[in-house]
């Protein structure tokens, strides 16, 4: 019978277990859904006959909080959760967030900062000789020496600071089974040095029998930022399962961190098997009294159709974590899951999403990737679409049609991001037409991110002309459908390379769109992205050329305010930015040209920062 995994000794005893094989300590609430990494890993292990118990959000001030099940037979597994714990806790301005969607009731503070480290230290104090395996996004993106935005310095590999024995990076299904089987056979964890997709510690790198690349040592990363840029570029070029080499990073005299090459991508059958495991598709019922777990709302009736991304955005860690080879589930598997959704008493007829990192990718970018791996020094879509790329939406269109036709399904939405440049490379309008007709409701959110071509170059995004052409195509199709729908752009302020002049250019583009962005994302230097390396080092690690970095809170605030220049609260910042850039021509009463009016003088002689600007939400042209 389907059930949640044990979260207490009583649960374990009901199953007739004397001892679990693994105890999984996680920073999120326990949600048994395939959108949650710990759910996938625990169910994969269960499918191989291993007994897995879960400790969710233990009290890190109480050493006994990780002793719920006693000593596991094979080891502890540790994950900070679906997000890096520091990103989960802090805004880009390093202010504490007020809610946590992955905690019952949305309450913040139920996990510690740097949760992976804290949980591992708790375990090692209680059980010194029990193997500890770490994974998840926090461990994956901090697997080697890395820049940490919150402390503003280079941090050591999380494997060293956590005291864990082995680290799994990437998605983890294949490595975790191999590690479990090795431990189950009686092998010492220190001897498990051969598993792809893992990182381990050693004092004897001469035992590495395969070819490897020695990265700049940790001391040199601390001494010179350019060494970190060079190191990261080598790491980034070795994220492919075909061409990736073993990487070795030295710490002190005789300590080494060794990263094995990435695990291979899952086959379609393996993807189907993973997503068809007996998930409960909800949070643990013990959270009901707290109002449940907010994160379940959007994903409960969503379908994960793929993983991996060949988009190559500089500010995204997907290539570093999931890789650039897209893996997909079969239509049959997705339809089976969708049919099960329609039988849920809470289902209202709406499938919220069918996608993944990029919704309209359904396979590898080209046939060469499967044999030769992804290209090391070029991207698939940037600066233009590669001539070898397979541009075809037919399979995705066919899948969406099948889902729409299921009894009980009223509408199938696509809320994952789509790559508009990939859409533009497709000469067949069928996908875009059906997207407009069936799969959005009034608005389509896409991510041009900026309008300045040199900033877009650093972002790894297509030039503005591609986005403009997409908007015209989108509008033309909607006119034909007699529907009034709009493109809503995601925009990033203060990305490396963006000057005040670039921010003003973006503000002018927003003015011409006739669209007031409700949300703007300040660039957030999260671990292990190309953009974060630019932010810290001041160079593009791919070229080692200097990059302008918006410095300080005030300049970042001005760039953000420019995008939302219509907000009266931003008046002073916008005016300061325009004067600084010598763009007084944008201060005036001509609403078609100017961004803000001159400062108004009240009758009593006091300055007033308030102003009103009429605008309409017009179609992008």
Residue pairs with C-beta under 8 A, 6 or more apart in sequence:
2 278
2 280
3 280
4 11
4 30
4 32
4 280
4 284
4 285
5 11
5 30
5 32
5 42
5 46
5 52
5 53
5 54
6 12
6 14
6 15
6 17
6 20
6 53
6 54
6 69
7 30
7 53
7 54
7 55
7 56
7 68
7 284
7 286
8 68
9 68
9 69
11 53
12 20
12 53
12 69
15 51
17 51
17 53
19 51
19 69
19 70
19 71
19 72
19 73
20 51
20 52
20 53
20 69
20 72
20 73
21 45
21 50
21 51
21 52
21 72
21 73
21 74
21 180
21 184
22 42
22 45
22 50
22 51
22 52
22 53
22 72
22 73
22 74
22 75
22 76
22 77
22 180
23 52
23 53
23 54
23 55
23 66
23 68
23 69
23 72
23 76
23 77
24 38
24 41
24 42
24 52
24 53
24 54
24 55
24 76
24 77
24 78
24 79
25 55
25 58
25 66
25 76
25 77
25 78
25 79
25 119
25 123
26 38
26 54
26 55
26 56
26 57
26 78
26 79
26 80
26 81
27 57
27 79
27 80
27 81
27 85
27 88
27 102
27 111
27 115
27 116
27 119
28 36
28 38
28 56
28 57
28 81
28 82
28 102
28 103
28 111
28 295
29 56
29 57
29 102
29 103
29 104
29 283
29 284
29 287
29 293
30 38
30 54
30 56
30 283
30 284
31 39
31 102
31 282
31 283
31 284
31 293
31 295
31 296
32 39
32 43
32 279
32 280
32 281
32 282
32 283
32 284
33 39
33 279
33 280
33 281
33 282
33 296
33 299
33 300
34 40
34 274
34 275
34 277
34 279
34 281
34 304
35 82
35 299
35 302
35 304
36 82
37 79
37 82
37 135
37 136
37 137
37 171
37 172
38 54
38 79
38 81
38 136
39 279
40 171
40 172
40 173
40 274
40 277
41 77
41 79
41 135
41 172
41 173
41 176
42 52
42 54
43 277
43 278
43 279
44 173
44 176
44 177
44 274
44 277
45 52
45 176
45 177
45 180
46 52
46 277
47 273
47 277
48 177
48 180
48 181
50 74
50 180
50 184
51 73
52 77
53 68
53 69
53 72
55 65
55 66
55 68
55 69
56 284
57 103
57 110
57 111
58 65
58 66
58 68
58 119
58 122
59 65
60 111
60 112
60 118
60 119
60 122
63 122
63 125
63 126
65 122
66 76
66 119
66 122
66 123
66 126
67 126
71 127
71 130
72 130
74 131
74 180
74 183
74 184
75 130
75 131
75 132
75 133
75 165
75 183
75 189
76 123
76 127
76 130
76 131
76 132
76 133
77 132
77 133
77 134
77 135
77 176
78 116
78 119
78 120
78 123
78 132
78 133
78 134
78 135
78 139
78 162
78 164
79 116
79 134
79 135
79 136
79 138
79 139
80 88
80 111
80 114
80 115
80 116
80 119
80 136
80 137
80 138
80 139
81 88
81 102
81 111
81 115
81 136
81 138
82 102
82 136
82 137
82 295
83 102
83 137
83 138
84 137
84 138
84 141
84 526
84 527
85 111
85 112
85 113
85 114
85 115
85 116
85 138
86 113
86 114
86 148
86 149
86 150
87 524
87 526
88 97
88 100
88 102
88 111
89 96
89 97
89 100
89 108
89 113
90 96
90 97
90 150
91 97
92 522
92 523
92 524
93 522
93 553
94 150
96 108
97 108
98 108
99 106
99 107
99 108
99 294
100 106
100 107
100 108
100 109
100 110
100 111
101 293
101 294
101 295
102 293
102 294
102 295
103 110
103 111
103 293
104 110
104 283
104 287
104 290
104 291
104 292
104 293
105 287
105 290
105 291
105 292
106 291
106 294
107 290
112 118
114 138
115 138
116 134
116 136
116 138
116 139
116 142
116 158
116 162
116 164
117 158
117 161
117 162
120 132
120 134
120 162
120 163
120 164
121 162
121 163
123 130
123 132
124 132
124 163
131 165
131 166
131 183
131 189
132 162
132 163
132 164
132 165
133 164
133 165
133 166
133 167
133 168
133 176
133 179
134 158
134 159
134 162
134 164
134 166
134 167
134 168
135 167
135 168
135 169
135 172
135 176
137 317
137 321
138 158
139 158
139 159
139 162
139 167
139 168
139 169
140 167
140 168
140 169
140 170
140 320
140 321
141 317
141 320
141 321
141 526
141 527
141 528
142 155
142 157
142 158
142 527
142 528
143 157
143 158
143 159
143 167
143 169
143 199
143 257
143 259
144 157
144 199
144 215
144 231
144 235
144 247
144 249
144 257
144 259
145 154
145 155
145 156
145 157
145 215
145 218
145 221
145 228
145 231
145 249
146 154
146 155
146 157
146 527
146 528
147 153
147 154
147 155
147 228
147 525
147 527
147 532
147 533
147 535
147 536
148 154
148 155
148 527
149 524
149 525
149 526
149 527
149 532
149 535
153 222
154 218
154 221
154 222
154 228
155 161
156 218
156 251
157 167
157 199
157 249
157 251
157 257
158 164
158 167
159 166
159 167
159 199
159 200
159 201
159 257
160 201
160 251
160 255
160 257
165 189
165 190
165 200
165 201
166 179
166 189
166 192
166 195
166 198
166 199
166 200
167 198
167 199
167 200
168 175
168 176
168 179
168 197
168 198
169 197
169 198
169 199
169 259
169 262
169 321
170 197
170 262
170 263
170 321
170 322
170 323
171 263
171 266
171 307
171 321
171 322
172 197
172 263
173 266
173 270
173 274
174 196
174 197
174 263
174 264
174 266
175 195
175 196
175 197
175 198
175 263
178 195
179 192
179 195
179 198
182 191
182 192
182 195
183 189
183 192
192 198
192 200
193 200
193 202
193 207
193 258
193 260
194 260
195 260
196 241
196 260
196 261
196 262
196 263
196 264
197 260
197 261
197 262
197 263
198 260
199 257
199 258
199 259
199 260
200 257
200 258
200 260
201 255
201 256
201 257
201 258
202 208
202 256
202 258
203 254
203 255
203 256
205 212
205 248
205 256
205 258
208 246
208 248
208 258
210 246
211 245
211 246
212 245
212 246
212 247
212 248
212 258
213 234
213 238
213 245
213 246
213 247
213 248
214 248
214 249
214 250
215 231
215 234
215 235
215 247
215 248
215 249
215 250
216 227
216 228
216 230
216 231
216 249
217 249
217 250
217 251
218 249
218 250
218 251
218 252
219 252
220 227
221 227
221 228
221 231
225 536
225 537
225 538
225 539
226 537
226 539
226 544
228 533
228 536
228 537
229 533
229 537
229 539
229 541
229 544
230 541
230 544
231 249
232 528
232 530
232 533
232 541
233 541
233 542
234 247
235 247
235 259
235 320
235 528
236 319
236 320
236 530
236 541
236 542
237 376
237 377
238 244
238 245
238 247
238 261
239 262
239 319
239 320
239 323
239 324
240 262
240 323
240 324
240 325
240 373
240 374
240 376
241 261
241 262
241 263
241 264
241 265
241 323
241 325
241 373
242 369
242 371
242 372
242 373
242 374
243 372
243 373
243 374
243 376
244 261
244 262
244 373
245 261
246 258
246 259
246 260
246 261
247 258
247 259
248 256
248 257
248 258
248 259
249 256
249 257
249 258
249 259
250 256
251 257
262 323
265 308
265 323
265 325
265 327
266 274
266 327
267 327
268 327
268 328
268 329
268 330
269 330
271 307
271 327
271 328
271 329
271 330
271 333
272 329
272 330
272 332
272 333
275 304
275 329
275 333
275 337
276 333
276 336
276 337
281 300
281 344
282 296
282 300
283 292
283 293
283 296
287 293
298 352
298 353
298 415
299 352
299 353
300 346
301 341
301 344
301 347
301 350
301 351
301 352
302 351
302 352
302 353
302 354
302 415
303 334
303 337
303 338
303 351
303 353
303 354
303 355
303 403
304 329
304 355
304 356
305 328
305 329
305 334
305 354
305 355
305 356
305 359
305 362
305 396
305 399
306 326
306 327
306 328
306 329
306 355
306 356
306 357
306 358
306 361
306 362
307 322
307 326
307 327
307 356
307 357
308 318
308 322
308 323
308 324
308 325
308 326
308 327
308 356
308 357
308 361
309 316
309 318
309 319
309 322
309 324
309 326
309 356
309 357
309 358
309 361
310 324
310 325
310 326
310 361
310 364
310 365
310 374
310 379
310 380
310 381
311 318
311 357
311 358
311 361
311 380
311 381
311 419
311 460
312 319
312 324
312 379
312 380
312 381
312 382
312 460
313 449
313 459
313 460
313 461
314 458
314 459
314 460
314 529
314 530
314 531
314 534
315 449
315 459
315 492
315 495
315 523
315 529
315 530
315 531
315 532
316 529
317 526
317 527
317 528
317 529
318 357
320 528
320 529
321 528
322 357
323 374
324 365
324 369
324 374
324 380
325 364
325 369
325 370
325 374
326 358
326 361
326 362
326 363
326 364
326 365
328 362
328 363
331 398
331 399
331 402
334 354
334 399
334 403
335 402
335 403
335 406
338 351
338 403
338 406
338 409
339 406
341 347
341 351
342 406
342 407
342 408
342 409
347 408
348 410
349 408
349 409
349 410
349 411
350 409
350 410
350 411
350 412
350 413
351 403
351 409
351 411
351 412
351 413
352 413
352 415
353 359
353 413
353 414
353 415
353 416
354 399
354 400
354 403
354 412
354 413
354 414
354 416
355 414
355 415
355 416
355 417
355 418
356 416
357 416
357 417
358 416
358 417
358 418
358 419
358 422
359 396
359 414
359 416
359 417
359 418
360 393
360 396
360 418
360 419
360 422
360 423
360 431
361 419
361 422
362 393
362 395
362 396
362 399
363 390
363 395
364 370
364 390
365 374
365 380
365 386
365 388
365 389
365 390
366 380
366 386
366 388
366 389
366 390
367 390
368 388
374 380
377 542
378 386
379 386
379 460
380 386
380 389
381 389
381 419
381 421
381 422
381 462
382 460
382 461
382 462
383 457
383 462
383 463
384 462
385 391
385 421
385 422
385 425
389 425
391 422
391 425
391 426
392 426
393 423
393 426
393 428
393 430
393 431
394 428
394 430
396 431
397 430
397 431
397 434
400 412
400 414
400 434
400 438
400 439
401 434
403 409
403 412
404 411
404 412
404 438
411 438
411 439
411 441
412 438
412 439
413 439
413 440
413 441
414 435
414 439
414 440
415 445
417 445
417 446
417 447
417 490
418 435
418 444
418 446
420 446
420 448
420 462
420 466
420 467
420 470
421 462
421 466
421 470
423 431
423 432
423 470
424 466
424 469
424 470
424 473
426 432
429 473
429 477
432 473
432 474
432 477
433 477
433 480
433 481
435 444
436 444
436 474
436 477
436 478
436 481
436 483
436 485
437 481
437 483
440 485
442 484
442 485
442 486
443 485
443 486
443 487
443 488
444 474
444 485
444 486
444 487
444 488
445 488
445 489
445 490
446 467
446 470
446 487
446 488
446 489
446 490
447 461
447 489
447 490
448 456
448 461
448 464
448 467
448 489
448 490
448 491
449 456
449 459
449 461
449 490
449 491
449 492
449 495
450 456
450 459
450 461
450 491
450 492
450 495
450 498
450 502
450 506
451 464
451 467
451 505
451 506
451 509
452 464
452 498
452 502
452 505
452 506
453 463
453 464
454 497
454 502
455 495
455 497
455 498
455 502
456 462
456 463
456 464
457 497
458 495
458 496
458 497
458 531
458 534
458 540
458 547
459 492
459 495
459 531
460 530
464 509
467 489
468 620
470 487
471 487
471 620
471 621
472 620
472 621
474 485
474 487
474 620
475 619
475 620
475 621
478 484
478 485
486 515
486 617
486 619
486 620
487 620
488 515
489 513
489 515
489 517
490 521
491 506
491 510
491 517
491 520
491 521
491 563
492 520
492 521
492 522
492 523
493 503
493 506
493 520
493 521
493 522
493 523
493 556
493 559
493 560
493 562
493 563
494 503
494 522
494 523
494 550
494 555
494 556
494 559
494 560
495 523
495 531
496 523
496 531
496 534
496 535
496 547
496 548
496 549
496 550
497 534
497 547
497 548
498 548
498 550
498 559
499 548
499 550
500 555
500 558
500 559
500 577
500 580
500 581
501 581
503 558
503 559
503 562
503 563
503 577
504 562
504 577
504 578
504 581
504 583
504 586
506 562
506 563
507 562
507 563
507 565
507 574
507 595
508 586
508 595
510 516
510 517
510 563
510 565
511 565
511 595
513 618
513 620
514 615
514 616
514 617
514 618
515 617
515 618
515 620
516 564
516 566
516 615
516 617
517 563
517 564
520 560
520 563
520 564
522 556
522 560
523 531
523 535
523 550
525 531
525 532
525 535
525 536
526 532
530 540
530 541
530 542
533 541
534 540
534 541
534 547
534 549
535 549
538 546
538 547
538 549
539 545
539 546
539 547
540 547
550 556
550 559
557 573
558 573
558 574
558 576
558 577
558 580
559 577
561 567
561 570
561 573
561 574
561 577
562 570
562 573
562 574
562 577
562 595
564 570
565 574
565 595
565 596
566 613
566 615
568 609
568 610
568 611
568 612
571 596
571 609
571 610
571 611
572 609
574 595
574 596
575 587
575 596
575 599
578 584
578 586
578 587
578 595
578 596
585 593
585 594
586 593
586 594
586 595
586 596
587 594
587 595
587 596
587 597
587 598
588 594
588 597
588 598
589 597
589 598
591 613
591 614
591 615
596 611
596 613
597 611
597 613
599 607
599 608
599 609
600 607
600 608
600 610
600 611
601 607
601 608
602 608
